[in-house]
Amino acid sequence: MNTSTIRTFDVAGTRTFVWEYGAPEGRPVFLVHGFRGDHHGLEGLAQQLAERNPGFRFLVPDLPGFGATGPMPATQHDLAGYGEWLVALVEQAAPDGHTMLGHSFGSLVVSAALHAGLTPEQVILINPIAAPALEGPQAVLTQLAIGYYRAGSLLPERAAKGLLGNRVIVRVMSEVMAKTRDPELRAWIHAQHHAYFSAFSDSATLLEAFRASVSHTVREFASEFHVPTLLIVGDRDDITPLAAQLDLQRRIPGATLRILPGIGHLVHYEAVAEAAAWITDALGDLA
């Protein structure tokens, strides 16, 4: 198993924690996790990529307000704020070129960073957010979720964390998102969500980040993609339907789309080997 090294950077007024896998002097690839997660969600993918690509190093930061990274004290936790944070992190951690990968909400953060001036050599998006959460069949559920996070932000912090980290609610979310029928893998996914899905700093930051996650799509930033782009999606994704992913591919010039049958929004848990193989091919093309 590939082990990690923890590095820290002072970015946007907060100490940002970054887990590195692979060759210490290798070509850098950043992996940006999704909403309410932390680096653990992409750890398995980073480890497999490091094993398959000995000439690269894979950097997995905790987003501000999640995991070990604290919130940004003077910056709104909206999409622009996260994008500017990512640009500043890259300037410190890998100023001489990099590949950028984002999963789910991380795909939005990467897109916002491109808009803010990020210049990667290559972009990889896993389960990108390509459909508006406030429109279509998911709109009612999104409004309910906004109310849930708003209620949490109005409570005293201890009570808020009890509500927002409620194990029953987390389990229901996990049951809905997991598509695998493998009982061991399914149990592991639930354990991962219970262990790390509530590792947020405070309820107010969580509400800001959630609003950012449901108020934008990657397709808003399609014109910012000027480098080779790989999209990896599941055909059973409850958050972004396949039709929207096909539309996103058409909007991003020259984008390559890889589709995983029977997989939903948890490609990083349910199809790690397949995703790592496609990403390895893409990194080989770049090299």
HELIX and SHEET records of a PDB file:
HELIX    1   1 HIS A   39  LEU A   42  5                                   4    
HELIX    2   2 GLU A   43  ARG A   52  1                                  10    
HELIX    3   3 LEU A   79  ALA A   93  1                                  15    
HELIX    4   4 PHE A  105  HIS A  115  1                                  11    
HELIX    5   5 GLY A  136  GLN A  138  5                                   3    
HELIX    6   6 ALA A  139  LEU A  154  1                                  16    
HELIX    7   7 GLU A  157  LEU A  164  1                                   8    
HELIX    8   8 ARG A  167  MET A  177  1                                  11    
HELIX    9   9 PRO A  183  TYR A  196  1                                  14    
HELIX   10  10 SER A  203  VAL A  214  1                                  12    
HELIX   11  11 VAL A  218  GLU A  224  5                                   7    
HELIX   12  12 LEU A  242  ARG A  251  1                                  10    
HELIX   13  13 VAL A  267  GLU A  270  1                                   4    
HELIX   14  14 VAL A  272  LEU A  286  1                                  15    
SHEET    1   A 8 SER A   4  VAL A  11  0                                        
SHEET    2   A 8 THR A  14  GLY A  22 -1                                        
SHEET    3   A 8 PHE A  56  PRO A  61 -1                                        
SHEET    4   A 8 ARG A  27  VAL A  32  1                                        
SHEET    5   A 8 THR A  99  HIS A 103  1                                        
SHEET    6   A 8 GLN A 122  ILE A 126  1                                        
SHEET    7   A 8 THR A 229  GLY A 234  1                                        
SHEET    8   A 8 THR A 256  LEU A 260  1                                        
END                                                                             
